[in-house]
Amino acid sequence: MGTFVDIAVGGKFDLRRSIGFGFGQRDAEQGDVLRLAFCLDGYRTHAAAAVTQPTADVLRCEVFGDADPDAVAAHVARVISVDVDGTGYDELGAHDALVGRVQAQAPGLRPVLFYSAYEALLWAVLSARRPERQMAQVRDRMARTDGAVFDVAGREMAAVPLPERILALESIDGLPEVKVHRMHGVAQAALDGRLDTATLRSRPAVEVAAELQQLEGIGPFYAMLTTVRALGHTDELAATEPHVLAATARLLSRDAPLTSDELTALAESWHPWRTWVSVAIRASEPHARR
């Protein structure tokens, strides 16, 4: 049994929506327990957690591993976007018809994020120009052999290797040498303190995205993916993301996807929740991975 830490929730939140939220980092699941395993902020140790929701405004986080339980709970809160009070987001849907529509389709949904900038960039290197499912298998195998495996609420969960371990790997099954080299670059950046999630979050997203593109293999799309879907911003708009442009057009009964300029103009009324609205729009697509 782990150590329990309660997390207060401000605004509407349904943990089951997080459990059913599938994207590059995780598959959609069902049930009442969200299981997580990751490299804790600082990238020096692993942690795992099982999250339940005993009441509407409280999450219970059972922490596994040797890391500080409060630090793990804070990390978990960011990953499932309950580290901010979402009351203003709920109120936005009351007077914006499009926002209200997507909120009604999935009440209590908030973005589920990559565990950190480090893990988002590892996934970017892995998945670039490769089948997502295949690369997920490579990542999971690497996590089991070189990361850490936890028993989390009756299920094994594996966390990806720490940066120091990634640097020690000369080869990785299923990956060409160039991808291993690029993962080394991400790992070194993490060890150098360049991927501290809280620090990156405190800086302008445009500046951070430009800096991330200095890493080999990280172009504009994956830099945007990291800034929007790993740092925990509420108001960064993925204005060039094709799925969001297409999904928004369908909600507006338009045949062609919106242009980036059109989405940017429409999203002016969504401040300061443009990230959350974009994710909700993307999630409104049937069988979408978000």
C-alpha positions as CSV (number, residue, x, y, z in Angstrom):
1,M,0.0,0.0,0.0
2,G,1.2,3.5,-0.8
3,T,0.9,6.8,0.9
4,F,-2.4,8.8,0.4
5,V,-2.5,12.5,-0.5
6,D,-5.8,14.3,-1.2
7,I,-5.9,16.9,-4.1
8,A,-8.6,19.6,-4.0
9,V,-10.5,20.3,-7.2
10,G,-11.9,23.7,-8.2
11,G,-14.6,23.6,-10.9
12,K,-16.2,20.6,-12.7
13,F,-14.0,17.6,-13.1
14,D,-14.8,14.0,-13.9
15,L,-11.8,11.6,-13.4
16,R,-13.5,9.0,-15.6
17,R,-13.0,11.4,-18.5
18,S,-9.3,11.5,-17.8
19,I,-9.2,7.7,-17.7
20,G,-10.9,7.5,-21.0
21,F,-8.6,10.1,-22.6
22,G,-6.3,8.5,-25.2
23,F,-3.4,10.2,-26.8
24,G,0.3,9.5,-27.6
25,Q,1.3,8.9,-24.0
26,R,-1.5,6.5,-23.0
27,D,-4.4,4.5,-24.3
28,A,-8.0,5.2,-23.4
29,E,-9.3,3.0,-20.6
30,Q,-12.4,2.5,-18.5
31,G,-12.9,2.3,-14.8
32,D,-12.7,4.4,-11.7
33,V,-8.9,4.3,-11.1
34,L,-6.3,6.3,-13.1
35,R,-2.9,4.6,-12.9
36,L,0.2,6.6,-13.7
37,A,4.0,5.9,-13.7
38,F,6.5,8.5,-14.7
39,C,9.8,10.3,-14.1
40,L,9.2,12.8,-11.3
41,D,10.0,16.4,-12.0
42,G,13.7,16.9,-11.6
43,Y,14.3,13.6,-13.6
44,R,16.2,11.9,-10.8
45,T,13.7,9.3,-9.7
46,H,10.6,7.5,-10.7
47,A,7.2,7.6,-9.1
48,A,3.7,6.1,-9.6
49,A,0.2,6.9,-8.4
50,A,-3.3,5.6,-8.4
51,V,-5.9,8.3,-8.5
52,T,-9.6,8.0,-7.5
53,Q,-12.4,10.6,-7.0
54,P,-14.3,10.0,-3.7
55,T,-16.2,13.3,-4.1
56,A,-16.7,15.8,-6.8
57,D,-14.2,18.3,-5.3
58,V,-11.5,15.8,-4.0
59,L,-9.2,13.4,-5.6
60,R,-7.3,10.8,-3.6
61,C,-3.8,10.1,-4.9
62,E,-2.1,6.9,-3.7
63,V,1.6,7.3,-4.2
64,F,4.0,4.5,-4.8
65,G,7.8,4.6,-4.7
66,D,10.3,6.5,-2.5
67,A,9.7,10.0,-3.8
68,D,8.1,12.7,-1.7
69,P,4.3,12.0,-1.7
70,D,3.4,15.7,-1.9
71,A,5.7,16.3,-4.9
72,V,4.2,13.3,-6.6
73,A,0.7,14.5,-6.0
74,A,1.6,18.0,-7.3
75,H,3.0,16.4,-10.4
76,V,-0.2,14.3,-10.9
77,A,-2.4,17.3,-10.4
78,R,-0.6,19.1,-13.3
79,V,-0.8,16.0,-15.6
80,I,-4.6,15.9,-15.2
81,S,-5.1,19.7,-15.2
82,V,-6.5,20.0,-11.7
83,D,-3.6,22.2,-10.5
84,V,-5.7,25.2,-11.5
85,D,-9.2,26.3,-10.6
86,G,-11.4,25.5,-13.6
87,T,-14.4,27.5,-12.5
88,G,-13.8,30.2,-15.1
89,Y,-13.7,27.6,-17.8
90,D,-17.1,26.3,-16.7
91,E,-18.5,29.8,-16.8
92,L,-17.1,30.3,-20.3
93,G,-19.4,27.6,-21.6
94,A,-22.4,29.3,-20.2
95,H,-22.1,32.3,-22.6
96,D,-20.2,30.8,-25.5
97,A,-22.4,28.5,-27.5
98,L,-19.6,26.5,-29.2
99,V,-17.7,26.0,-25.9
100,G,-20.9,25.1,-24.1
101,R,-21.6,22.5,-26.8
102,V,-18.3,20.7,-26.5
103,Q,-18.4,20.9,-22.7
104,A,-21.9,19.3,-22.7
105,Q,-20.6,16.4,-24.8
106,A,-18.0,15.5,-22.1
107,P,-18.8,17.1,-18.8
108,G,-15.9,17.4,-16.5
109,L,-13.3,16.8,-19.2
110,R,-9.9,18.5,-18.8
111,P,-6.7,18.0,-20.8
112,V,-4.6,15.1,-19.8
113,L,-1.0,16.0,-20.4
114,F,2.3,14.4,-21.1
115,Y,4.1,13.7,-17.8
116,S,6.7,16.3,-18.5
117,A,8.6,18.2,-21.3
118,Y,11.2,15.4,-21.1
119,E,8.7,12.6,-21.8
120,A,6.8,14.6,-24.5
121,L,10.1,15.1,-26.3
122,L,11.0,11.5,-26.0
123,W,7.7,10.6,-27.5
124,A,8.2,13.2,-30.3
125,V,11.5,11.5,-31.3
126,L,10.0,8.1,-31.2
127,S,6.8,8.8,-33.1
128,A,8.2,11.1,-35.8
129,R,7.5,9.4,-39.2
130,R,6.8,6.1,-37.5
131,P,3.5,4.2,-36.8
132,E,2.2,5.4,-33.4
133,R,1.2,2.0,-32.2
134,Q,4.6,0.5,-33.1
135,M,6.4,3.2,-31.3
136,A,4.3,2.9,-28.2
137,Q,5.3,-0.7,-28.0
138,V,9.0,0.3,-28.3
139,R,8.6,2.8,-25.6
140,D,6.8,0.4,-23.3
141,R,9.4,-2.3,-23.8
142,M,12.1,0.2,-23.1
143,A,10.3,1.3,-19.9
144,R,10.1,-2.3,-18.7
145,T,13.7,-3.1,-19.4
146,D,15.5,0.2,-18.5
147,G,12.9,2.2,-16.6
148,A,10.9,1.3,-13.5
149,V,8.0,-1.0,-13.0
150,F,5.4,-0.5,-10.2
151,D,2.4,-2.4,-9.0
152,V,-0.2,0.3,-9.1
153,A,-3.6,-0.7,-7.7
154,G,-3.2,-4.3,-8.9
155,R,-1.7,-3.6,-12.3
156,E,1.9,-3.3,-13.5
157,M,2.8,0.1,-14.8
158,A,6.2,1.0,-16.3
159,A,7.8,4.4,-16.4
160,V,10.3,5.4,-19.1
161,P,14.0,5.5,-18.2
162,L,15.5,8.4,-16.4
163,P,17.7,10.7,-18.6
164,E,20.9,9.2,-17.1
165,R,19.9,5.7,-18.2
166,I,18.9,6.9,-21.7
167,L,22.4,8.3,-22.2
168,A,23.8,4.9,-21.2
169,L,21.9,3.1,-23.9
170,E,24.0,2.5,-27.0
171,S,21.1,0.9,-28.9
172,I,17.4,0.4,-28.5
173,D,15.5,-2.5,-30.1
174,G,13.2,-1.3,-32.8
175,L,14.9,2.1,-33.3
176,P,17.4,3.3,-35.9
177,E,20.7,4.8,-34.6
178,V,19.6,8.3,-35.5
179,K,16.6,8.1,-33.2
180,V,18.8,6.8,-30.3
181,H,21.1,9.7,-30.9
182,R,18.2,12.2,-30.8
183,M,16.9,10.6,-27.5
184,H,20.4,11.1,-26.1
185,G,20.1,14.8,-26.9
186,V,16.7,15.1,-25.1
187,A,18.2,13.2,-22.1
188,Q,21.2,15.5,-21.9
189,A,19.0,18.6,-22.1
190,A,17.0,17.2,-19.2
191,L,20.1,16.6,-17.1
192,D,21.4,20.1,-18.0
193,G,18.2,21.6,-16.5
194,R,16.9,22.8,-19.8
195,L,13.6,20.8,-19.6
196,D,12.5,21.7,-16.1
197,T,8.7,21.8,-16.6
198,A,8.0,24.5,-14.1
199,T,10.7,26.8,-15.5
200,L,9.5,26.3,-19.1
201,R,5.9,26.9,-18.0
202,S,6.9,30.3,-16.5
203,R,8.4,31.5,-19.7
204,P,6.7,32.7,-23.0
205,A,5.6,29.7,-25.0
206,V,6.9,31.1,-28.2
207,E,10.3,31.5,-26.7
208,V,10.3,28.0,-25.3
209,A,9.2,26.5,-28.6
210,A,12.0,28.2,-30.4
211,E,14.5,26.9,-27.9
212,L,13.2,23.3,-28.1
213,Q,13.7,23.3,-31.9
214,Q,17.4,23.5,-31.2
215,L,17.2,19.9,-30.2
216,E,17.9,17.5,-33.1
217,G,14.8,16.0,-34.5
218,I,12.4,18.5,-32.9
219,G,10.6,20.7,-35.4
220,P,7.8,23.3,-35.1
221,F,5.0,20.7,-34.7
222,Y,6.7,18.8,-31.8
223,A,7.9,22.0,-30.1
224,M,4.2,23.1,-30.2
225,L,3.1,19.7,-28.9
226,T,5.4,20.1,-26.0
227,T,4.5,23.6,-25.1
228,V,0.8,23.0,-25.4
229,R,0.4,19.5,-24.1
230,A,3.1,19.1,-21.5
231,L,3.6,22.3,-19.6
232,G,0.1,22.8,-18.3
233,H,-0.8,26.1,-19.9
234,T,-4.5,26.9,-20.1
235,D,-4.3,29.5,-22.8
236,E,-1.9,28.4,-25.5
237,L,-3.8,27.8,-28.8
238,A,-2.6,25.0,-31.1
239,A,-3.5,27.2,-34.1
240,T,-1.8,25.0,-36.7
241,E,-3.0,21.6,-35.4
242,P,-4.9,20.0,-38.3
243,H,-7.3,18.0,-36.2
244,V,-8.4,21.0,-34.2
245,L,-8.9,23.0,-37.4
246,A,-11.0,20.3,-39.0
247,A,-13.0,19.5,-35.9
248,T,-13.8,23.2,-35.3
249,A,-15.0,23.5,-38.9
250,R,-17.4,20.5,-38.4
251,L,-18.8,22.0,-35.3
252,L,-19.5,25.2,-37.3
253,S,-21.0,23.1,-40.2
254,R,-18.3,24.0,-42.5
255,D,-17.0,21.7,-45.2
256,A,-13.4,22.8,-45.2
257,P,-11.1,23.1,-42.2
258,L,-10.6,26.5,-40.7
259,T,-7.4,28.3,-41.4
260,S,-5.0,29.1,-38.6
261,D,-6.0,32.8,-38.8
262,E,-9.7,31.9,-38.6
263,L,-9.2,29.7,-35.6
264,T,-7.1,32.4,-33.9
265,A,-9.8,35.0,-34.5
266,L,-12.5,32.7,-33.2
267,A,-10.5,31.8,-30.1
268,E,-10.2,35.4,-29.0
269,S,-13.4,34.9,-26.9
270,W,-11.9,31.8,-25.3
271,H,-9.2,33.6,-23.2
272,P,-7.8,32.5,-20.8
273,W,-8.9,28.9,-21.7
274,R,-7.9,28.4,-25.3
275,T,-5.9,25.3,-24.6
276,W,-8.7,23.6,-22.8
277,V,-11.3,24.6,-25.4
278,S,-9.0,23.2,-28.2
279,V,-8.7,19.9,-26.4
280,A,-12.4,19.7,-25.8
281,I,-13.0,20.4,-29.5
282,R,-10.6,17.7,-30.5
283,A,-12.1,15.3,-28.0
284,S,-15.6,15.9,-29.6
285,E,-14.5,13.9,-32.6
286,P,-15.7,10.3,-32.5
287,H,-12.8,7.9,-31.6
288,A,-10.3,10.7,-31.5
289,R,-6.9,10.4,-30.0
290,R,-6.4,13.8,-28.5
